[in-house]
Amino acid sequence: KKAAKRQKQKAAKLKQKRRRREVLKEDSRIVRACTAEEQAAFFQHACFGSLSQLEREEFPLTAAHFQRVADADQPADPRRLALSLRPLVSANAGEAPTGSPRVICVCQGALRAVDVARGFATLQCGVAKLFAKHFKEAEQAEYLRSSRAKVAVGTPHRLHRLCTAGALKLDALQLLIIDTSTDIKGLTLFDQRDLRDSFVAWYRESLHGLVVGGQAKLCFF
């Protein structure tokens, strides 16, 4: 009887886990168009859903911590995104500190990161490309030591490592953009465990304090 009970509990947990993955996969495709309240609930569920209630209380988030992207009901276009953020990253906004961009966009893969970086290139605000495709981590760290780029685009693991190493600074960060586009398999950043875990680790270690402290906001794209 005990073995049967354990088997039943295990099956229930697996079913719950599969259901959670299905909900995340569906929600992550539409979250950019949701209200700020819904985005806060999604972020909590996607990043901290596996934690206990007590642990989740260490990472409080509300609608006030989120900034909705302009034209959220339109197809996600990096150029449109860049234009909507012109006041934040233009030359008139002043110079950014060395290695500390005002805007960071985290993408699920290098190919998508290239597209997003290309969208910001038209603003001539300086774009730090912090992903693995054709770029070595040591080269990126060296670039950040002298760069005054106002925008950084990268993937979770590389952003986390550069931040931990002290090359990527967050002193001037005002907006963290989370790209929810899908890869060729139809998966978003939140659908892929390794990417999600890297992002959540980086967020917990370096970003949450900035968000709840009012320095930076989260934005789904």
C-alpha positions as CSV (number, residue, x, y, z in Angstrom):
1,K,0.0,0.0,0.0
2,K,2.8,2.4,0.9
3,A,4.5,1.7,-2.5
4,A,1.3,2.3,-4.3
5,K,0.7,5.5,-2.5
6,R,4.3,6.7,-3.3
7,Q,3.8,5.8,-6.9
8,K,0.5,7.8,-7.0
9,Q,2.1,10.8,-5.4
10,K,5.0,10.7,-7.9
11,A,2.5,10.5,-10.8
12,A,0.6,13.4,-9.4
13,K,3.8,15.5,-9.1
14,L,4.8,14.7,-12.7
15,K,1.4,15.6,-13.9
16,Q,1.5,18.9,-12.1
17,K,5.0,19.6,-13.5
18,R,3.9,18.9,-17.1
19,R,0.8,21.1,-16.6
20,R,3.1,23.9,-15.3
21,R,5.3,23.6,-18.3
22,E,2.2,23.8,-20.6
23,V,0.9,26.9,-18.9
24,L,4.3,28.6,-19.0
25,K,4.7,27.8,-22.7
26,E,1.3,29.3,-23.5
27,D,1.6,32.3,-21.2
28,S,5.1,33.3,-22.2
29,R,3.9,33.8,-25.8
30,I,1.3,36.4,-24.8
31,V,2.7,37.9,-21.7
32,R,4.1,41.0,-23.5
33,A,0.5,42.1,-24.2
34,C,-0.8,41.4,-20.7
35,T,-1.4,44.0,-18.0
36,A,1.4,44.8,-15.6
37,E,-0.4,42.9,-12.8
38,E,-0.6,39.8,-15.0
39,Q,3.0,40.1,-16.0
40,A,4.1,40.3,-12.3
41,A,2.1,37.1,-11.6
42,F,3.6,35.3,-14.7
43,F,7.1,36.3,-13.6
44,Q,6.6,35.0,-10.1
45,H,5.2,31.7,-11.4
46,A,7.8,31.2,-14.1
47,C,10.8,32.1,-12.0
48,F,9.8,31.1,-8.5
49,G,7.0,28.6,-8.9
50,S,9.1,25.7,-7.6
51,L,9.9,27.5,-4.4
52,S,8.0,27.2,-1.1
53,Q,5.6,30.0,-0.2
54,L,8.1,31.2,2.4
55,E,10.9,31.4,-0.1
56,R,8.7,33.2,-2.7
57,E,8.1,35.9,-0.2
58,E,11.7,36.9,-0.4
59,F,11.1,38.0,-4.0
60,P,8.0,40.3,-3.9
61,L,7.0,41.9,-7.2
62,T,4.0,44.0,-8.1
63,A,2.7,45.8,-11.2
64,A,4.8,48.8,-10.2
65,H,7.9,46.9,-11.0
66,F,7.0,46.3,-14.6
67,Q,7.0,48.6,-17.7
68,R,4.8,47.5,-20.6
69,V,6.4,47.7,-24.0
70,A,4.9,50.2,-26.4
71,D,2.5,48.8,-29.1
72,A,2.3,45.5,-27.1
73,D,-0.6,44.4,-29.3
74,Q,1.6,44.6,-32.4
75,P,4.1,41.9,-33.5
76,A,7.4,42.1,-31.6
77,D,9.7,44.3,-33.8
78,P,13.2,45.1,-32.4
79,R,13.3,48.3,-34.4
80,R,10.0,49.5,-33.0
81,L,11.2,48.6,-29.5
82,A,14.4,50.6,-30.0
83,L,12.5,53.7,-31.2
84,S,10.2,53.6,-28.2
85,L,13.3,53.7,-25.9
86,R,15.0,56.5,-27.8
87,P,14.6,59.0,-24.9
88,L,16.4,56.6,-22.6
89,V,19.4,55.8,-24.8
90,S,19.8,58.8,-27.1
91,A,22.8,61.1,-27.1
92,N,20.6,63.7,-25.3
93,A,20.2,61.3,-22.4
94,G,23.8,61.8,-21.5
95,E,26.8,59.5,-21.4
96,A,26.5,56.0,-19.8
97,P,29.2,54.9,-17.2
98,T,31.8,52.5,-18.4
99,G,30.5,49.0,-18.7
100,S,27.1,49.9,-17.3
101,P,24.3,50.1,-19.9
102,R,21.0,51.7,-19.2
103,V,19.1,49.0,-21.0
104,I,19.8,45.2,-21.0
105,C,17.8,42.9,-23.2
106,V,18.1,39.2,-22.4
107,C,17.3,36.8,-25.3
108,Q,16.9,33.0,-25.5
109,G,19.6,32.6,-28.1
110,A,22.4,34.2,-30.1
111,L,20.4,34.5,-33.3
112,R,17.6,36.4,-31.7
113,A,20.1,38.6,-29.8
114,V,21.6,39.5,-33.2
115,D,18.2,40.7,-34.5
116,V,17.5,42.7,-31.3
117,A,21.0,44.3,-31.4
118,R,20.4,45.2,-35.1
119,G,17.2,47.0,-34.1
120,F,19.1,49.3,-31.7
121,A,22.0,49.9,-34.0
122,T,20.0,52.5,-35.9
123,L,20.0,54.7,-32.8
124,Q,23.8,54.9,-32.7
125,C,23.7,54.5,-28.9
126,G,26.3,51.8,-28.6
127,V,25.2,48.2,-28.3
128,A,27.2,45.7,-26.3
129,K,26.7,42.2,-27.9
130,L,27.0,39.8,-25.0
131,F,26.3,36.3,-26.4
132,A,28.4,33.4,-27.5
133,K,28.1,33.5,-31.3
134,H,31.5,34.6,-32.7
135,F,32.4,36.4,-29.4
136,K,34.6,35.1,-26.6
137,E,33.8,35.9,-23.0
138,A,37.3,37.4,-22.4
139,E,36.9,39.7,-25.4
140,Q,33.5,40.9,-24.2
141,A,34.9,41.6,-20.7
142,E,37.7,43.6,-22.2
143,Y,35.2,45.5,-24.4
144,L,33.1,46.4,-21.3
145,R,36.0,47.8,-19.5
146,S,36.1,50.7,-21.9
147,S,32.6,50.7,-23.4
148,R,30.0,53.3,-22.7
149,A,27.3,51.5,-24.7
150,K,23.9,52.4,-23.4
151,V,22.3,49.1,-24.5
152,A,23.5,45.5,-23.9
153,V,21.9,42.5,-25.6
154,G,22.8,39.0,-24.5
155,T,21.9,35.5,-23.4
156,P,21.3,34.5,-19.7
157,H,24.4,32.5,-19.1
158,R,26.8,35.0,-20.7
159,L,25.2,38.0,-19.0
160,H,25.3,36.2,-15.6
161,R,29.0,35.2,-16.0
162,L,30.0,38.7,-17.1
163,C,28.1,40.3,-14.2
164,T,29.6,37.9,-11.7
165,A,33.1,38.6,-13.0
166,G,32.5,42.4,-12.5
167,A,32.8,43.2,-16.2
168,L,29.2,44.0,-16.7
169,K,28.1,46.6,-14.2
170,L,24.5,47.5,-13.2
171,D,25.0,50.9,-11.7
172,A,23.1,52.7,-14.5
173,L,20.6,50.0,-15.4
174,Q,17.1,51.3,-15.7
175,L,15.3,48.7,-17.8
176,L,15.7,44.9,-18.1
177,I,14.0,43.7,-21.2
178,I,13.0,40.0,-21.2
179,D,12.5,38.8,-24.8
180,T,9.8,36.2,-25.1
181,S,10.3,35.2,-28.7
182,T,10.5,31.5,-29.6
183,D,13.3,29.5,-31.2
184,I,13.0,27.1,-34.1
185,K,11.4,24.5,-31.7
186,G,8.8,27.0,-30.6
187,L,10.4,27.4,-27.1
188,T,10.9,30.6,-25.2
189,L,13.6,31.4,-22.6
190,F,11.2,30.2,-19.8
191,D,10.5,26.9,-21.6
192,Q,14.2,25.8,-21.5
193,R,15.4,24.8,-18.1
194,D,19.1,25.7,-18.5
195,L,18.3,29.2,-19.8
196,R,15.6,29.8,-17.2
197,D,17.9,28.6,-14.4
198,S,20.7,30.9,-15.5
199,F,18.4,33.9,-15.8
200,V,16.8,33.2,-12.4
201,A,20.2,32.8,-10.7
202,W,21.3,36.1,-12.2
203,Y,18.1,37.8,-11.2
204,R,18.2,36.6,-7.6
205,E,21.9,37.5,-7.2
206,S,22.1,40.8,-9.0
207,L,18.8,42.2,-10.2
208,H,16.0,41.8,-7.7
209,G,17.5,44.4,-5.3
210,L,17.6,47.0,-8.2
211,V,14.0,46.3,-9.2
212,V,12.4,46.4,-5.7
213,G,14.6,49.4,-4.9
214,G,13.2,51.4,-7.7
215,Q,16.3,51.8,-9.8
216,A,15.2,49.4,-12.6
217,K,12.1,48.0,-14.1
218,L,11.3,44.7,-15.9
219,C,9.8,44.7,-19.4
220,F,8.5,41.8,-21.4
221,F,9.2,42.0,-25.2
